[in-house]
């Protein structure tokens, strides 16, 4: 595959990383112990999404492996965020679901 083949997945990874960072910042501002897991998963998800986008952009031989891991972490983060009613968590959950689906597709390509 060429980096151009990864363009949709890269865009969704970038969007997910942004949503996760925004969600983490908002959750920190709420200063609730109930949001601790959400914050941790947001930060993990943002980091792996950024890593996956970079691997795809440079056509790394490990892009498929990284995308598979990214999909798993997006699933965890999306599931957690979906349990919270706040708009930022719901937006993050949706971004995670979209990124997860595309990363799973890329991991098996």
Secondary structure, DSSP 8 states (H G I E B T S, - for coil): --GGGGHHHHHHHHHHHHHHHHHHHHHHHHT-GGGHHHHHHHHHHHHHHHHHHHHHHTT-TTHHHHHHHHHHHHHHHHHHHHTS-SHHHHHHHHHHHHHHHHHHHHHT-
